[in-house]
Every structure is written in structure tokens, then in C-alpha cells.
């Protein structure tokens, strides 16, 4: 049996480096308030770096989540905007450019309360964020933290 495993892709290695940097930054922060403020700045800076389509979607996703579920705190997770409850990631936005995919993704961790029987979606493809999509994101994130 031959193995075709070639190791991690360049994108996967970059995501792991981003995660390590995120962890180092977090460890250096003195107070919880300082950490929250810097985490927000980091998320907004990461969103600002994105290409046009990804940036517009990330801005809308960020606005919906922070307005509708203020208990979630923004922070970076593997170099992506993410939103945590009690320091545990609940959901994250992954831009299409990050892994050269054809759509961005709104993903949910196992901490999200989205269970629906024996099988449920844990990630959603995004090609644009319309008012209808914003309403669905809001409902999903509210349910995730309920």
C-alpha cells in the first residue's frame, strides 16, 4: 500500500503559523480588557487585509455577530476572524482566499448548539451576504450560544 501523503500545504502551514502568532500575542496581554481590545483590533485588521469580496462579507458577518450576540468576543483563530464565548471559539469566518476555495465559509465549533438529530451542518458556504443571509447568520449564531 503506497501513501500519497505529501505533508501540509503551504496554506495549512501558514494557518498554523498564524495560530502560533495569535497564541503568543494573547499570552503577552496583561489584562482581560487589554486583551479584548487588542483582539478586536486584530480581527478588524485581518478583515481589512482581505480582498474585496472576502472583506465585504467578513465585515457584514462581523457586524451581524457583534450586534446580535454581544456575548461573543472577536479574536483571531488560525489567522481567521472568530468569535468566542468564555474563551472558547463558537464560530469563525474563513475567507475564500485563505485556502484558494471558490467560497468563503462561516464555520461552527463543537461548542455551538446547532445539534439537529444525528446530523447537522457545522459550516456554511458564503458567496455574498445579503439581508436574507444576514438574518440566517444571526439566527444561527443566536442558536449556537443558546
Secondary structure, 3 states (H helix, E strand, C coil): CCCCCCCCCHHHHHHHHHHHHHHHHHHHCCCHHHHHHHHHHHHHHHHHHCCHHHHHHHHHHHHHHHHHCCCCEEEEECCEEEEEECCEEEEEEECHHHHCCCCEEEEECCCCCCCCCCCCCCEEEECCCCHHHHHHHHHHHHHHCC
